[in-house]
Amino acid sequence: MSLNAKETVSAPSSAAPQREHSPYRGFVAGVFSGVSKLAVGHPFDTIKVRLQTSPPDRFKGPLDCLLKTCRNEGVRAVYKGATPPLVGWMCMDSVMLGSLHNYRALIKEHVYKGQPLDVVGHGFAGILAGWTVSFIAAPVEHVKARLQVQYHRVGQKPRYNGPIDCTKQLLKGHGIPGLYHGLCSTLLFRTWFFAWWGSYEVFTQMFKKHTDLSGPAINFWAGGLSAQVFWITSYPSDVIKQRIMTDPLEPGERKFPRWKDAAKAVYKENGWKGYWRGFVPCFLRAFPANATALFVFEAVMKVLP
């Protein structure tokens, strides 16, 4: 979003006026957020995943990866694997933002005794929302990653004909555990939502105090900047997650039976730089995709009854 969002308390952001809490608004608004995020961010995500999982000598960098992908597979190749996140991100953002909306209300009521949440409160609500959505995100991101790393020229038959075929093959060959391969690394990755939603509150309050920006503008800028904070802190864990999700599942072919095996392999191949391979397209994607998604989320939240 995954990769992989947006949020806030009652109308998820402290930039929005307080309203009576509705447990459903966040789930509905999250659907619109997920669609907007996919449209803006998926091409960046494809380049990121390919750089994260390919041998070091396959691509010289993000631009080389983009050019080779378009030259060999057509321009539409940058939207490979887009169907799972189109459906998945609608569900994922709905669950993540809806649960975040409700976790904030619960923490405010039971931990802060009705007082406004501070940065730590927002951060812990983010962790809980991240763990919740991981159970939807893991299979979606697993299928997406396997589709994104299919390298074949135009006209060649790929291993997976699409997300449904990929899902069927995973279930037939490895059952539910195979589809959920990478769940633990997904949970670990989304623990960094503490940084995302904690910093979102920091930026929101800073803009409210020191600028004359409108509420929607604050949502946009705070959403984009906090997403970049999230990726700076979480990116190495995402690299490891992608390695695990694209690892062969057949007996005798798996390279990474444990999380630390994938972490060691990344370091062995390329040192500390390996944990940041593909970071540029990810970082470039983070602001526009998530700023737009947060803006849409907050706008929909305001118009829902």
N, C-alpha and C positions, 0 to 999 in steps of 0.2 A: 501499500500500500502502500504496504504493505508492505506502502509495504513499504508499508505498507502506509488523518481524521480531524474531528472538530468537537465542540462541546459547550457545556456550562451548567451552572447550578439549577436555577429554576428555569430561566430562559437561557441556558447555559452560560452566559457570560455575565460578568459583573458589569459589562457595558449595557446590559439590557435591563429594563425596568422590572421590578419584582412583580410577580403575578402568582395567583394561586397555583400550587403545584399540581401538574397533571402528569401521571405516570406514562402516558401514551404519546404525548407530543414529540418527545425526543426520538422515538422509534420511527415515526412518520417522517420527520424532517431529515433523519439520517439517510433515508432512501434517496432523496434528492441530492444530498451531499455526495453519496457514493457514485451516482451517475456523473456528476460534474467532475469529480476527481479522476474517474477513468478517462473521460474525454481529453482532459488536459495532460494527465500524467503517464498513461500507459506506454507511449513510445520511449520515454525516458527510462521506464522500468525495464523494458525489453533489453535496451542497451546495457543497463546496469547488471541484469542477471547474466547476460552473455559474458560480460567482462569478469564477473565474479566466478564463473564456473568454467571458463575456457582455459586451455594451456597458456602460459605467459607469452608465447611467441605467436599466438593466433591473431591478435589484434594489437596495433601499436598504441591505441588509446580510444576514447569515446568516438571521435570523429571517424577514425578508420573503421571502427566497428559498425557505425551507422552507414558509411559508404559501401562497405562490403556486403552488409545485409541487404541494402536496397538494390545493389548491382546484381547480386547472385539470386535473390529471392523475391525481388519486387518491393515496391514501396509499402504495400500492405503488410509486409513481414514485420514491421515495427509494431503492428497490432496483433501479432501472434499471441495466442493465449488470452485474448481480450474477453472472450465470452465468459470464462469462469469468473473473472473479477467484475464483469458487468453485472452478472447475477449476484456473485459473491460479495462485491463491495456494497451493493445495495443492501444486502442482508447484513454484512459486516458493519457498515457504518450505522445502519439502523440499530443493531444490537449494541455496538460500542457506544454510540452517542445516547441512545435511549437508556442504557444501563448507567452510563456516566451521569446523566441527568438525575437518575433515581439514587445512585450511590451518593451523590453530593447532598441530596435532600436528606437521606438517611443519616449520613455523617453529621450534617448540620443539626439534625434533631436530637440524635442520641449521643454524640460525642461533644459537640460544641454547644449543646443546650440552647439551640435557637440563635446563637451568635453567628455572624458571617464567617465563612471558612477563610483561613489564611492559606498561604502558599502550600504548606505541608498537607492541609486538608484536601486541597485541590489535587495535589500530587498523589495522595493515597487513593482518592476516588479514581484517578487515572489508572493506577495499577490494577485495581479491582475490575475496572471496565476492560482493561487490556487482557487480563486473565479470562474474563468471561467470553470475550469475542474470539479468543484463541481457539476455542473448540469449533468455531465455524471457520476461522481463518486458516487453520492448519490444512484441511483437505483442499480448500480452494487454492491456496498458495502452492501446495504440492503439485496439483494438476497443472496450474499455470506455469510453474517453473519447468516441468518436464516438457511442456509444449514449446516454451520459449527457447530451449536449448536443442531443439531439433534442427540440425543443419542439413539442408537438402536443397538442391537447385530446383528452379521452376520446372515442373513436369515430373519430378521424381516423387515416388510414393514414400511418404513419411511413415514412421512406426505407428504414430497415433494420428487418426484422421480428424481428431477434434477433441474437445473436452469430454464429451459423453463417451467416446471410444476409449479415451485414456482412463477415465473413471472405471469403465467396465473391465478393462484389462487389469487395472490395479486390484479391483475387487475379486476378479476371477483368479488371479495368480497369487494374491497375498491377503485377501479378505479385508475386513475393516481395519485391522492393525496396519496393513499396507497403505491404505488410503490415508490414514492418520500418521504416517511416517513423518517424523519431524515435529510432533506435537510438543515435546519437551523443549526443544530449541525455540519453538514459537512462543511458548510461555515465558521463557527467559528473555527473549527479544522484547516482548511487550511489557515486561517489567519496567523498561525504560520509559513507559508512558508517564511515570512520575516526573521525568524531566520535561516532557511535552506539556502536560497540563499544569504543572507548577509554573513553568515559564510563561505559559499563556496568561495566567493570572497576573504575573509580574508585568508583562508587556501591556496588558489591558489597563491595569491601574496606573502605569507610567504614562500611557497616552491620555488617559482621562485627566490626569493631574497636570501634565505639562503641555498639552496641545488643545486645539479647538476642533479636533477631528470629530466627525459625526459618529454615531454608534456603528453603522455599517462599515465605515472606513476603519474604525478601531478593530472590529471583528476581522477585517481583511488583513491588516498589517500585523496584528497580534497573532492571527492564525498562521500566516506565512513565516514569521520570525520564530515562533515557538516550534514549528515543524522543523526548521533548520537546527534549532537547539537539540531536538530529539534525535535527528540523524547524526549529528556530530557525536553525541554520546553513545548511540546504539549501533552505529554502522558495523563495527567489527563482529558483533553478535549476529547481524543479518548476513554477513558473508559466510559465517560458519553455518547458519541455518540453510542457506541456499546450497552449500556443498552437501549437507545431509539430505536435503530433499531431492537432489539430482543424482544421488548415489545409486548404483544398481541395487536392486532388491533381491536378485536371484542368489540362491545359496552358493557360496564360494566366490562371488563377484563383489560383494560389499567391501568397501574400503574403510568405512567409518561406522563401526558398530556402536561407538559411544561418541558423545559430544566432544570430549577432549581429543579423540583421535582426529576429528576433522580440524579442530583448532591447531593441533600439532602439524598436520599436513599443510595447512595454509602457511604457517611460519616456515616450515622446511622448504617449501617451494620458492618463497619470495621474501622471507624475512618479515619484519614489521609492516613493510609496504603492502604485503599481501592482504592484510586486514582492511586495507583502504582501497583495494582495486575496485574500480567502478564507482568510486565516490563522487566524481565530478557530475555525471549525469543524474545521479541520485540527488545531489545537493541542488543542482539546477532545477530539478523537478519539484523539490520540496516546497519551495515558496509558491509558485503559481498554482500548483495542484491543490495544495492544502489551504492557501489563502482563499481561493475560489470556493472550495468545498465548505470552509467555515463561514464564508460570507453567505452562501446559499443556505446552509443549515440555520444560521441565525435569522435570515430573512423569512424562511418558512416557519420557524418557531414563532415569529411575531404575528403571522397571519392566521395560524391555526387557532381554533377556539379552545 
